[in-house]
Amino acid sequence: MAMGEEEEPQETPLLRTQPAETSLKRTGTKWTAVAHVITGVIGSGVLSLAWSMAQLGWIAGPLTMLCFAFITLYSTYLLSDCYRFPDPEYGPQRNPSYLEAVDASLGKKAAWICGTFVEISLYGVGIAYTITSAISMRAIQKSNCYHKEGHEAKCEYGDTSYMLIFGAVQIILSQIPDFHNVQWLSIIAAVMSFAYSSIGFALGFAQVIENGYVMGSITGVSASSAIDKVWNISQALGDIAFAFPYSLILLEIQDTLKSPPPENETMKKASTIALVVTTFFYICCGGFGYAAFGENTPGNLLTGFGFYEPYWLIDFANACVVLHLLGGYQVYSQPVFATIEKWFADKYPNSEFINHNFSIKLPFLPAFGLNLFRVCFRTAYVVSITVISIIFPYFNQVIGVLGALNFWPLTIYFPVEMYLRQRNVEAWTTKWIMLRAFSFLVFFLALFALIGSVEELISAKLS
């Protein structure tokens, strides 16, 4: 077992466990891990990076992205050493998931706390994806309206109807039984994320060429007051924090690697390559977006290229965003479904409502199982996300809050604490002081980003 035998896994509703499959043949390599990391990292967060660069300016913007890349890389080094416990090279116990590693290293209480942050993170991603998809669907309709009615037409639309459509589709997709049945959605989502990110990068580059000069300044965009500038900078930090981390999937990726060599060595090399590629891509997207628009850099890069020509390319990019988020929503929601449903099934094993599956056969479709509890719970989950998204339909602000809220605990604190515990690092030694200082510095950075992002979210709601 991934946890101690004396522990009963069903006692921890936020912690999913599974037996360590010692007979499972692991064939992953450095390059497969690189592919997994890049696919997992590059997503809708890239759309806000041009705006973040604009708030920070030409010097602080790239340096901040490099700083977050270094912080993320160092934390992945610490976390990859926590895959095997107690021996980081060839110990008898594997930790194939983030929560199992926390439980094995720090105990049940830490696992509960960590699990709470994980579930908040996954739930928050659903909100961010709902908002982003609505913005993209609205952009498609707006672009087509201008193309059909002319550039002077009043093509203004709200977000609510699009969020309801997206939520209705997710209610249907959420009835997919488990994570293993959404692999096709994950593949589509990965292809789409590369497509729209590349289009955004290319359009920014083309806009700079068309302008004939580079916009922007060293200090970034101006603000109405010094305090507004501070809040904008803090929200930019939150947006960048949302785009980089992948700690929640690192150990799952590492669990696919063959050994020898030790999995942690391979994972460190893969993380280094993947983050170099991702950071270069992020800086290019953010930089060319800022260079193209300067003071008018939009919060969502794909809504800033106008809605005129090439309207078909803008439509295609936004359609890719929607398709990516349709699948990405399920990739992040299915673990929540599995966790909660397993806990209820273990808690109430004799409940027909929770445990009984009905077989349904519709014309021209294969038979599928229907569970009443699953239908009710997953529908309520999607509805709650949709309602919150309608109340707070603010892309940049929501991204900033989510990035700032989850970056420190999941990317820094728990990896540092697990590393200190597993390596038995004594208190007040040089390594102990340096790791603690690293954790505290990032904590204050994340706190600053969180305060500013929350303030901007409240201001947007009140305005």
matplotlib code that plots the C-alpha trace (Angstrom):
import matplotlib.pyplot as plt

x = [0.0, 1.1, 0.2, 0.9, -1.0, -2.4, -4.3, -7.7, -7.8, -11.6, -11.1, -9.7, -12.3, -9.9, -7.2, -7.5, -5.3, -4.6, -2.3, 1.2, 1.2, 4.6, 4.0, 3.1, 5.5, 6.7, 8.1, 8.2, 11.3, 12.7, 11.0, 7.6, 7.8, 8.7, 5.7, 3.4, 4.7, 4.4, 0.9, -0.1, 1.4, 0.4, -3.3, -5.7, -3.2, -1.1, -3.9, -3.3, 0.5, 0.6, -1.6, 0.7, 3.8, 2.1, 1.6, 5.3, 7.1, 9.9, 12.4, 10.4, 8.0, 10.5, 12.5, 9.3, 8.5, 12.1, 11.8, 8.6, 10.1, 13.1, 10.9, 8.7, 11.8, 13.4, 10.2, 9.8, 13.3, 12.3, 9.0, 10.6, 12.8, 9.6, 8.4, 10.1, 10.0, 12.2, 14.9, 14.7, 16.5, 15.3, 13.1, 10.4, 7.5, 6.3, 4.1, 2.3, 0.2, 0.8, -1.6, -0.2, 3.3, 2.0, 0.3, 3.3, 5.8, 3.7, 0.8, -3.0, -3.5, -1.2, -2.9, -6.3, -5.1, -3.3, -6.4, -8.5, -6.2, -6.2, -10.0, -10.2, -7.6, -9.5, -12.9, -11.3, -10.0, -13.6, -14.7, -11.8, -12.5, -16.2, -15.4, -12.7, -14.9, -17.7, -15.3, -14.2, -17.7, -18.7, -15.6, -16.6, -20.1, -18.8, -16.2, -18.9, -21.2, -18.6, -17.8, -21.5, -22.8, -19.8, -17.3, -19.7, -22.3, -23.2, -22.0, -22.2, -23.1, -23.1, -21.4, -24.3, -25.9, -22.6, -21.8, -25.1, -24.5, -21.0, -22.4, -25.2, -22.6, -20.5, -23.4, -23.6, -19.9, -19.7, -21.7, -18.7, -18.0, -14.4, -11.0, -10.0, -12.9, -11.9, -8.5, -9.8, -11.0, -7.5, -5.8, -8.2, -7.6, -3.8, -3.9, -6.2, -4.1, -1.1, -3.1, -4.6, -1.4, 0.6, -2.0, -1.8, 2.0, 1.9, -0.7, 1.2, 4.4, 2.5, 0.9, 4.4, 5.6, 2.5, 2.9, 6.6, 7.7, 7.6, 5.1, 5.4, 7.7, 10.1, 7.6, 4.6, 1.2, 0.1, -2.5, -4.8, -2.9, 0.1, -2.1, -3.9, -0.5, 0.4, -2.8, -2.3, 1.2, 0.0, -2.7, -0.1, 1.9, -1.2, -1.8, 1.8, 1.5, -1.5, 0.3, 3.4, 2.9, 2.2, 3.0, -0.3, 0.5, 4.3, 4.3, 1.7, 4.0, 7.1, 5.2, 5.2, 9.0, 11.1, 14.1, 17.1, 18.1, 16.3, 13.0, 13.9, 16.9, 14.9, 12.1, 14.5, 16.0, 12.5, 11.3, 14.3, 13.8, 10.0, 10.2, 12.9, 10.6, 7.5, 9.2, 10.5, 7.1, 5.5, 7.9, 7.4, 3.6, 3.6, 6.3, 4.8, 1.4, 2.6, 4.8, 1.7, -0.7, 1.3, -1.0, -4.1, -2.9, -6.1, -6.7, -7.3, -4.7, -7.1, -9.7, -7.2, -6.5, -9.8, -12.8, -12.3, -9.6, -8.4, -11.7, -11.6, -8.3, -9.5, -12.7, -10.6, -8.3, -11.3, -12.9, -9.8, -10.0, -13.5, -12.7, -9.7, -11.7, -14.5, -12.0, -9.8, -12.8, -13.3, -9.7, -9.7, -13.2, -13.0, -10.5, -12.9, -15.8, -13.8, -12.7, -16.2, -18.1, -15.6, -16.0, -19.8, -19.7, -17.4, -19.4, -22.8, -22.1, -25.7, -27.3, -29.1, -29.1, -25.3, -24.1, -26.7, -26.0, -28.7, -27.9, -29.5, -29.5, -30.4, -31.0, -27.7, -25.6, -23.8, -25.2, -24.0, -24.4, -26.3, -26.0, -28.5, -26.1, -23.5, -26.1, -27.3, -23.9, -22.1, -25.0, -25.0, -21.2, -21.4, -24.3, -22.5, -19.4, -21.6, -23.5, -20.2, -18.8, -21.9, -21.6, -17.8, -17.2, -13.8, -11.1, -7.9, -9.0, -10.2, -7.0, -5.0, -6.9, -6.6, -2.9, -2.0, -4.1, -2.7, 0.9, 2.6, 0.9, 0.9, 4.0, 6.3, 5.2, 4.3, 7.3, 9.7, 8.2, 8.2, 11.8, 12.9, 11.1, 12.3, 15.9, 15.9, 17.4, 18.2, 16.8, 19.0, 21.5, 22.4, 20.1, 17.2, 17.6, 17.8, 14.7, 12.7, 13.7, 12.8, 9.4, 8.7, 9.8, 7.5, 4.7, 4.9, 5.1, 1.9, 0.2, 0.9, -0.5, -3.6, -4.4, -4.1, -6.1, -8.9, -9.0, -9.2, -11.9, -14.0, -13.4, -14.5, -17.7, -18.5, -17.8]
y = [0.0, 3.6, 4.4, 2.5, -0.7, 0.5, 3.4, 2.9, 4.9, 5.4, 7.6, 10.4, 11.6, 14.0, 11.4, 8.8, 5.8, 2.8, -0.2, 0.0, -2.1, -3.7, -5.8, -2.8, -2.3, 1.3, 2.3, 6.1, 8.0, 11.5, 12.6, 11.1, 13.0, 16.2, 15.8, 15.2, 18.2, 20.6, 19.3, 19.7, 23.2, 25.1, 26.0, 28.9, 30.7, 31.6, 33.9, 36.3, 36.5, 39.5, 41.5, 40.4, 41.5, 44.8, 45.5, 44.7, 46.3, 45.2, 44.5, 43.2, 41.2, 38.7, 38.6, 37.7, 34.9, 33.6, 33.8, 31.8, 29.3, 28.9, 28.6, 26.0, 24.0, 24.0, 22.8, 20.0, 18.9, 18.6, 16.9, 14.3, 13.2, 12.4, 9.8, 6.9, 6.8, 6.3, 5.7, 8.4, 6.1, 2.5, 2.5, -0.2, 2.3, 4.4, 7.4, 7.6, 10.7, 14.0, 13.3, 9.8, 11.4, 13.9, 11.2, 8.9, 11.7, 14.1, 12.0, 12.1, 15.6, 17.1, 15.0, 16.4, 20.0, 19.3, 17.6, 20.6, 22.8, 20.3, 20.2, 24.0, 24.2, 21.7, 23.4, 26.8, 25.6, 24.7, 28.3, 29.7, 27.4, 28.3, 32.0, 31.6, 29.5, 32.0, 34.8, 32.8, 31.9, 35.5, 36.5, 34.1, 35.6, 39.1, 38.5, 36.9, 39.8, 42.4, 40.4, 40.1, 43.5, 45.7, 47.3, 50.0, 47.5, 47.2, 43.7, 43.5, 40.3, 39.2, 36.1, 34.5, 32.6, 31.1, 30.0, 28.3, 26.5, 25.4, 24.3, 22.3, 20.5, 19.8, 18.2, 15.7, 15.1, 14.8, 11.6, 9.8, 7.2, 7.8, 9.3, 6.4, 7.1, 10.7, 10.0, 11.0, 14.3, 14.8, 14.2, 16.7, 19.2, 19.0, 19.5, 22.4, 24.1, 24.0, 25.3, 28.4, 29.2, 29.1, 31.2, 33.8, 33.9, 34.1, 36.9, 38.9, 38.6, 39.5, 42.6, 43.8, 43.5, 45.3, 48.1, 48.5, 49.1, 47.6, 49.1, 49.1, 50.6, 49.7, 50.6, 48.9, 50.4, 53.5, 53.4, 56.1, 56.0, 54.4, 52.1, 50.9, 50.2, 48.1, 46.1, 45.6, 44.3, 41.9, 40.5, 40.1, 37.9, 35.8, 35.3, 34.2, 31.9, 30.3, 29.5, 27.7, 25.0, 21.3, 19.8, 18.0, 15.8, 15.5, 12.3, 10.7, 11.5, 10.2, 7.0, 6.2, 6.3, 3.1, 2.5, 2.4, 5.2, 6.3, 8.0, 11.1, 11.7, 11.3, 13.5, 16.3, 16.3, 16.2, 19.0, 21.2, 20.7, 21.2, 24.3, 25.8, 25.2, 26.5, 29.6, 30.5, 30.0, 32.1, 35.0, 35.0, 35.0, 37.6, 39.7, 39.8, 40.4, 43.4, 44.6, 44.5, 46.4, 48.3, 50.3, 48.6, 45.0, 42.9, 40.6, 37.8, 37.8, 36.3, 39.1, 41.8, 41.3, 43.0, 41.2, 42.0, 40.3, 37.6, 36.8, 33.1, 32.7, 34.4, 32.2, 29.1, 30.0, 30.8, 27.5, 25.7, 27.4, 26.2, 22.6, 22.6, 23.7, 21.2, 18.4, 20.2, 20.8, 17.0, 16.2, 18.4, 17.5, 13.7, 13.4, 15.4, 13.2, 10.0, 11.3, 12.3, 9.4, 6.8, 8.4, 8.2, 4.7, 3.6, 5.5, 4.1, 0.7, -0.4, 2.6, 1.8, 5.5, 5.7, 2.3, 0.9, 1.3, 1.1, -0.1, 2.1, 1.3, 4.1, 3.6, 3.6, 4.0, 1.4, 0.6, 2.6, 2.6, 5.3, 6.0, 8.2, 9.7, 10.3, 12.2, 14.3, 15.1, 15.8, 17.9, 20.0, 20.4, 21.7, 24.0, 25.5, 26.3, 27.8, 30.0, 31.3, 32.0, 34.0, 36.0, 36.7, 36.7, 38.3, 36.4, 38.0, 38.6, 35.0, 33.6, 35.8, 34.7, 31.0, 31.3, 33.2, 31.0, 27.6, 28.4, 28.5, 25.6, 23.1, 24.1, 25.2, 24.3, 20.7, 19.7, 21.5, 19.9, 16.4, 16.9, 18.0, 15.0, 12.4, 13.5, 14.0, 17.5, 18.8, 22.1, 25.2, 23.6, 25.5, 23.5, 23.8, 27.5, 28.0, 25.8, 27.6, 31.0, 29.9, 28.8, 32.0, 34.3, 32.6, 32.7, 36.5, 36.8, 34.7, 36.6, 39.9, 38.5, 37.1, 40.4, 42.3, 39.8, 39.7, 43.5, 43.7, 41.0, 43.0, 46.2, 44.6, 43.3, 46.7, 48.7]
z = [0.0, -0.6, 3.0, 6.2, 6.7, 10.0, 8.3, 6.8, 3.5, 3.7, 6.8, 4.6, 2.2, 0.4, 0.0, -2.7, -2.4, -4.6, -4.2, -5.5, -8.6, -8.3, -11.4, -13.5, -16.3, -16.5, -19.8, -19.6, -20.6, -20.1, -23.4, -22.6, -19.2, -21.1, -23.3, -20.3, -18.4, -21.4, -22.1, -18.4, -18.0, -21.1, -20.9, -20.6, -18.2, -21.2, -22.4, -19.4, -19.7, -22.1, -19.7, -16.8, -18.8, -19.5, -15.8, -15.0, -17.9, -20.2, -17.5, -14.5, -16.7, -18.2, -15.0, -13.0, -15.4, -15.1, -11.3, -11.2, -13.6, -11.2, -8.2, -9.9, -11.1, -7.7, -6.1, -8.7, -7.8, -4.1, -5.0, -7.4, -4.5, -2.5, -5.0, -3.2, 0.6, 2.6, 0.0, -2.7, -5.2, -4.8, -1.7, -1.3, -1.3, -4.2, -3.9, -7.2, -6.3, -4.6, -1.7, -1.1, -0.8, 1.7, 3.7, 3.7, 4.7, 6.9, 8.1, 8.0, 9.3, 6.7, 4.1, 5.1, 4.9, 1.6, 0.2, 1.0, -1.0, -3.8, -4.0, -3.9, -6.7, -8.8, -8.1, -8.9, -12.3, -13.2, -12.5, -14.5, -17.4, -17.4, -17.5, -20.2, -22.5, -22.3, -23.3, -26.2, -27.4, -27.1, -29.1, -31.9, -32.1, -32.0, -34.7, -37.0, -36.3, -37.4, -40.5, -41.5, -40.4, -40.8, -38.5, -37.3, -36.1, -32.4, -31.7, -27.9, -26.0, -22.4, -20.9, -19.0, -21.8, -22.9, -19.3, -19.1, -22.4, -21.3, -17.9, -19.6, -21.8, -18.7, -16.9, -19.7, -19.9, -16.2, -16.3, -17.8, -15.1, -14.3, -15.3, -17.5, -19.8, -20.6, -22.2, -25.6, -24.1, -22.6, -26.0, -27.7, -25.0, -25.3, -29.1, -28.8, -26.1, -28.4, -31.3, -29.7, -27.8, -31.0, -32.8, -30.1, -30.3, -34.1, -34.1, -31.6, -33.7, -36.9, -35.2, -34.2, -37.8, -39.0, -36.5, -37.5, -33.9, -30.4, -28.0, -24.2, -21.7, -18.9, -16.2, -17.8, -18.4, -16.5, -13.7, -12.2, -8.9, -7.2, -5.2, -8.4, -9.9, -6.9, -7.1, -10.9, -10.2, -7.5, -9.7, -12.5, -10.1, -9.4, -13.1, -13.7, -10.6, -12.2, -15.4, -14.1, -11.5, -12.2, -8.8, -8.6, -11.7, -11.2, -9.2, -11.5, -14.4, -12.5, -11.7, -15.5, -15.7, -16.1, -13.8, -13.8, -13.9, -10.7, -11.5, -9.6, -11.8, -15.0, -13.7, -12.8, -16.3, -17.9, -15.7, -16.6, -20.3, -20.1, -18.1, -20.3, -23.3, -21.5, -20.1, -23.5, -25.0, -22.2, -22.5, -26.3, -25.9, -23.2, -24.8, -28.3, -26.9, -25.0, -27.9, -30.1, -27.9, -25.3, -23.1, -24.6, -23.9, -23.2, -20.3, -22.7, -25.5, -28.1, -27.6, -28.4, -32.1, -33.0, -34.3, -38.0, -40.1, -40.2, -38.5, -39.4, -37.6, -34.5, -34.6, -35.0, -32.1, -29.8, -30.9, -29.9, -26.5, -26.0, -27.1, -24.8, -21.8, -22.5, -22.0, -19.4, -17.2, -17.0, -16.5, -13.4, -12.2, -12.4, -9.5, -7.3, -8.4, -7.6, -4.2, -3.0, -4.5, -3.1, 0.4, 0.3, -1.1, 1.8, 4.3, 3.2, 1.6, 1.9, 0.2, -3.0, -4.0, -3.7, -4.9, -7.3, -11.1, -13.7, -17.2, -19.9, -23.6, -26.0, -29.8, -31.8, -28.7, -26.5, -23.1, -20.2, -16.5, -14.6, -10.9, -9.2, -6.7, -9.4, -11.5, -8.6, -7.1, -10.4, -11.6, -8.4, -8.7, -12.2, -11.4, -8.4, -10.5, -13.2, -10.7, -9.1, -12.6, -13.5, -10.3, -10.8, -14.6, -14.4, -16.2, -15.0, -11.4, -11.0, -12.5, -10.2, -7.1, -8.0, -8.8, -5.7, -3.4, -4.4, -5.5, -2.1, -0.3, -3.2, -5.1, -2.2, 1.3, 1.1, -1.2, 1.2, 4.3, 2.7, 1.6, 5.1, 6.7, 4.3, 4.3, 8.1, 7.8, 11.2, 12.4, 12.1, 9.7, 6.6, 4.3, 6.8, 7.1, 3.3, 2.6, 5.3, 4.0, 0.4, 1.7, 3.7, 0.8, -1.6, 1.0, 1.3, -2.5, -2.9, 0.0, -1.8, -5.1, -3.3, -1.5, -4.7, -6.8, -4.2, -4.1, -7.9, -8.0, -5.4, -7.3, -10.6, -8.9, -7.4, -10.5]

ax = plt.figure().add_subplot(projection="3d")
ax.plot(x, y, z, "-o")
ax.set_aspect("equal")
plt.show()
